[in-house]
Structure formats: C-alpha cells, structure tokens
C-alpha cells in the first residue's frame, strides 16, 4: 500500500485570513474596519500578498494559527504514527482503529523499509515474519478472540490511515523538524507530500514549508555539527557554530564588516545561545 496524502480542504481565502490577523495587530482600525476594506476590494490581492510575505519574514507566528489545513493520509506505518502524534499543539488526529477494523486479507499488508531489502536475505526474513503474524492474527479472530485483543500481535509495520487537521504555525514546525535530513525516511516522505499539496493549493504558503535550515526559516543548521557534516544540505547551508565564529571575528575587527542581512542572521544565531 503506497503512502498517499490528499489535501482535503483548507481555510477559505488563507492569505486574507493572515492579512486580517496581522493587520489587526498593527493598526488602530477595528477588525470590522480591516475586513470591510478587504471585502470592498480596497486592499488589492497584490497588496495582501506583499504584506503577508513581509510579516512571514518576522517571528510573529500567532496569526499563522488562524489558517487551518485538513489532510487525508493513508498507507503509513504504525511506527510513523507514533512519531507523528508527538506533535500535539495546533494539530488534531483521527486514526484508523485496530479495535474496530479487522484485517481480513490473506496476508496483512505492511510497510517494509528499503534498508531491509538492501541486506541479502533480510527482505525474505521480514516477509516470512509478516506471513506468520498474519496466520496467528487470523487464527485468533477465527477462534473468537476479539479484534481488540488479536491486534496485540500486530507489528509497527502495519499500515494505518489518518485524517489530520493542523494550523499553519504547527505545520511549519513539523516541516522544520521532519523535512530535516536527520528525520526518519518515512515521516520525511509524508511531510514532503503534505508540502507538495499545500504548494499546489497556496504556493505563497507552501514555499515556507522547509527544513529549519531553509532560506525562509532559520537559514542555518543548529543540529550537532557531525550530523551537519553528513547532511547533503551542509554544502549550501552554514552551521550555527560557523556563523558564531564569523560574528565573533566581526566583533573583534578581524574580518570585513558584514552587510545588514548577514549581520541579522548571525545575531539571531547568537541570541539562541
């Protein structure tokens, strides 16, 4: 069963929602006045996009919680689900039940990591074990053991399905962590497909779904340096320690002055220490 992600729905007019939320914070006008201007067409779509783009460059994240996405996810492993549900703020899950859903196929479907197929003989061992688990599970059901108890033999490889509701602030956080090279391959693939769905529907927002080292996020890596050295993006993204070294040298007068953009990046890195 292949991993599939569908964007079921999203907040209507998300850029307007963001504009209204941000504008409320930075104007003496009431929300009714702000939205009156939006609905009357006095604020052009171009002005809305530009305003939101500028705000997205800042650290003002709370308005992002007012834009919500709904995803349908299928064909992911229970192992992935145990990682995904660790995201708890700004996200809601409805997951396929193993208590009420009985698996009746001739053999349980399952997710096999590619690493097993790369080691001679291990894919066959994996498959043999799954067949045996299937036999025991189906035998338990046939002999009257309730599905809620028969499921105790099911492995982490068993696929599961979700409907997910998540706001944009949390989706950015998930992308920060799960698109990183250090994330496990399956959840990285899942979030990449979620990003693709958002980018198709709302390109202006999808472009911000990056690993945290992305040019629209931190812009540098703050993971352990040994991991950064192994990461393919390490060739184009600096490590936090490098930026701090440059910043200290700059303060000491040992290097040429930094331009404003670079100075802001290294100051942000220094403030996180």
N, C-alpha and C positions, 0 to 999 in steps of 0.2 A: 504494500500500500504506500504510494508516494506521498510525501509531505505536501499538503496543499493549504494555501492561505487565500481567503477571499475577504475583501473589504465590503462588509455588508452595508454599512452606512456610516455617515459622519455628520457632525453638527452642520446645519444649514448655514451657508454663507460664512465659512470659518474666518476668512480674513476680516469681514465686517465685525464678527464677534470679537476678534482680537483688537481691532481698531477701537471699538466701543469701550472695551475693558481698559485698554491702555489710556485712551483719551480721557476717560473718567478720572484717572489718577492725575492727569497733568493739565486740567482746565478748570476754571471756576464754573463752567457750564454744568447744568444738571445732566444726568444720563438721558432724560427725556429730550433735552435740547440737542445733545450729541446725536441721538438716534433719529431725531427729527431732521437733522441735516443730512444724515446718511440716506434716509428713506426718500427725502426730497431730491436726492441726486446732487446736492450742493457740494458733496465730497466725492470726487471722481474715483473710479476704481484704481487709476494710476496713483493718486494721492494716498489712497488706503494702502496699496501695496508698498509704496515707498515708506510711509510712516511705520507700518508693521515691520518692514525689513530693518529699519533703524532701531526699533525697540528690541528686536530679536538679537541684536548685537550686544545688548546690555545684559546684566544679570537679573533683570526684573522678570521673574518666572511665574508669579502667581496668576497673571491673566491667562497664561497658557493652559491653566486647569479648566478654563471655560470652553475649550474646544475638545470635543469627545469623538472617539472612533469606535466602531464595532467591527470585530473581525471574526470570521469563522475559520477554525484551524482543524485540520484532520491529518491523520497518519503520523503523528508524533509519538515518541515512546513515553512510557510512564517515567522513565529516567529523566527525560526533558521536563515533564510536568512537575517533578519535584523541585527542579531549579526555578521554573517559571513562577510558581506560586510563592516564591520568596519575595517577589515584588508585591507589596501589599498596599501601598498608598497611591490612590488615584487610579486603581485598576480593580476590575471585578471579573470573576471567572464562573462559568457554568461548564462542568466537565462531565463527559460520558460516565455513567455509573457502571461499576463492575458488580454491584449488588443486584441491580435490576436488569441489566443486559447480560444475557447468556451468550457465550461464544459457541456456535453450533457447527462451524466449518469442520471439514475433515481434518484440518490441521490449523492450529492457531496461527493467525498472521502475526508477524513480529518485525521489528526493526533490527537490522544487522549493521553494526558499524563496519566501515570499509577496512578498518585495521585488521579485523578477523580474517577477511578474505586475502589479505596480503601475506599472511603467515601460512605456509604449506600445511594442509590438513586441518587447520583450525575452523575454517568455514564448515567443513563436514561435521566436525565435532559439535559446533554450535547448532547446526541443523538437526543433528541426532538428538541433542538435548531438548530442543523445542518440540520435536515429534513425541518424545517421551512425556514431556509436560502436558502436551495435548491429550495423549492417551489417558493419563491419570486424571486430568481435569474432566474429560468427557465421561470417563468411567464413574467418577464421583457423582456427576449430575445424573447419570443413568441409574445409579443405586440410591438416589433420593437425597443425597447431601445437598442442602440449599446452596444456591449460587453464591450467596454472601459468604459461605464457608468454603465452597470449592475454589473461590478466587484466591485463597491463601497460597495456592501453588503457582499462581501466575507470576511471570518474571517482569523485571523492569523493562524488558524489550517489548512487552505487549503494547500495541498502539492504542492511542486514546484521542478523543475529539474535544474541542473547546468552542464555546462562544465567549469572546473577550470584549469587555468594554474598558477603554483606557483613555485618560485625558492626555493632551499633547505634552504636558510637562513630564508626566511619568514615561510616556513613550520615548521622549528624548533621553531620559535617564536610562531606560532599558537599552536603547541604542548605544549610549556611551559605553556601557559595560559589555553588552552581548555581541556587538559588532567588533569588539577588540579581538586581536589575534589570539589572546590568551583564553577566550571563551571556548567552550566545547563546540565541536563542529556542528552538532545538530541544532542547538539553540541559536548559533550564529546564522545558520541557514534560515531558520524560522524568522528571525528578526530582519534578515536581508529581504525576505519575501514580503514581510509587513511593510518595510520601507518602500519596496517597489510598488505596492498597492497604493500607498499614500502619495508617492511621487506621480503616479498616473492620474490620480484624482485631484491633487492640490500640489503642483510642482513647487510652489513657493515655500511650502512647509516640508515637503519630502526632502528637499535639499539640505535641511538641517539635521536629518537623521543620519548621523555619522558616528564612528567610534570617537571616544572623547579626545583623541589626538587630532581629529579633523580640523580643517582650517576654519570651520564655522562653530567649533566647540572650543576646547582648551587651546588647540594648536600645537600641543606638545604632549609627550608621554610622561606620566607620573608613576608608571609601574616600575618594579625592580629593574635596575639597569641591565642585568643579564637577560631578562626577558625582552627588553627593548632591542638589545643587540641581535637577538634571534628573529625579531619581527621584520617581515618584508617592508613594512612602512617605516621602519627605523632609518631607511636610506633617504627618506624625504621628510621625516618629522623629527625634530630635535627632542632630546631627553631633557627633563626638568633640570637635572644636575648641570648640563651644558649651559642652559640659559642662566642659571645662577652663577656659574663661573664667569660668563661674559659680563653679567651685571656687576659682579664684584670687581672685575677688572676695570669696567667702565667707571665705577665709583672711585676707584683708585687712580684713575687717569692713565691707565696703561693701554687703553685702546681708543680709537677714534670715537667721537660722540655718536650715540645711536640716534636714528631718526625716531620720531614720536611713536610710530606704530610698533617698532621693535622694543622701545623702552617700555611701552604699556604691557607688552607680553611678558617681559622679564620681571616687571614689577608685580604683575599678577602671580607669577610663579613664586616670587619671593614672599608675597603675602600669605601663601599657603603653607609656608614652613611653620 
